[in-house]
C-alpha cells in the first residue's frame, strides 16, 4: 500500500520561505511522477508543480520563479521549496504520486499540510 506523508507546512510571513517534504513508502519511488497540488476552501485542487520520472519539471504560472520542486530518489522523497511567499499561496498542499502500468493509472495522495502566509 502506497503511503505519502507530507511535512513542513506552517505559518510564515509574506516574503518568507518554507520547504515541504513528502516521503513515499510501500512502492518503488522511481516508478512515479510526483507532484504538489494545493486547495483552498470552495475551490478545486490545482497543480502547483510536477516532476517526472526523468526529473523534468513544470509549474503553475502563479509560482514560476518562486517555487522549486525536486526529488531525491535515494530518500524516496519529493520536496517543494517555496520562496517569496504571498498571502495567496495560503492553502492545503497535497503530495501526489502517479504511475501508469499497462494503461492503468495508479494515483495516490497524501493527507495534506497547511501553509498559511500572513503577517
N, C-alpha and C positions, 0 to 999 in steps of 0.2 A: 504494500500500500504506500503510494507516494505521499509524503508529508512535506509541506513547505512552512517554515517558521520564520516570520519576519521579526525584525528588531530595529531599534534605532530611532523610532519616532519620538515626538515630544513637542514642547513649546519653544519657539525661537523667535527672536525679534526680526522685523523686516531688515533685509540685507545680510542676515546671518546664514549659517550653513548647517546642514545635517547630512549624515550618511546612513542610509537604510541598508540593511543586510537581509538576505533571505537564504536560509540553509535548507537544502533538499536532502531527504533520506528516503530509503525504500525503493530506489531505482537508480539507473545509470545516468548521472547528471549530464554527461556529454552527449546523450541522445536527445536532449531537449533544447528547443529555443526558449529563451527566458525573457520575461517582460515585467514591467511595472505599470500598473494602472492606478487610477485614483477615482474616487467618487465622493460627491457632496450630496447632502440630503435633497431629494427631489430631482436629482439629475442622473443620467445614465453614466455607467462606468466608462471612463475614457482611457485610451492608451497614452502613457507618458513616454515610455522608451522601451526598446526591444533590442535584444542581442541574439544573433543567430548562432547556429552550431559552430560556424567558422569564425565568429567574432565580429561580423558585420553588425552595424547599429543603425537604428533610425529613431527619431524623436518627434514628439509633437512640436508644432511650430512655437507654441507658447513657452517651451522650456529650452529650445535650442540655444546653445551658448552658455547656459546656466547649469544644466544637469548633465551628468555623465554616467552612463551605465557600463558596467564591466562584469566579467565573470572570472572566477578562479576555479578552474576545473579540478585542481588538486584538493580544494576545500569544499567542493560541491556547493558553492555559494555564489550568488549574484548580488551586486551592490548597485546602489543608486546614490551618487554624490550629488547633493543639491546645494548650489551656491546662489548668492544674491536672491534669497527667498523673498517672495512677495505675499501679501495677505491672501491674494487669490490662489496661492498654492495650497492653502488650507484644505485638507481633505483626508479621508482614509485612503491609505496607499496599500494596494494589494500586489503581491507577487504572483506571477503566472508562469506555468510551465506547459509547453505544448510539444507533442510528438505525434508524427503520423507514421503509422505502420500499416502497409497493405491497404491504404485508403481509409483506415480507421483513425480518427483523430482522438488522441488522449489529451485531455485538458484539465489541469489542476490549478487550484487557487489556495493561497494562504489565508489566514484568518483576518489579515488587515492590521495596519498600525496607523494610529492617528498622528497627523502632522498639523500643528497649529502655528500659524505665523501671525503674531500680534505683538503690539507694544504694550 
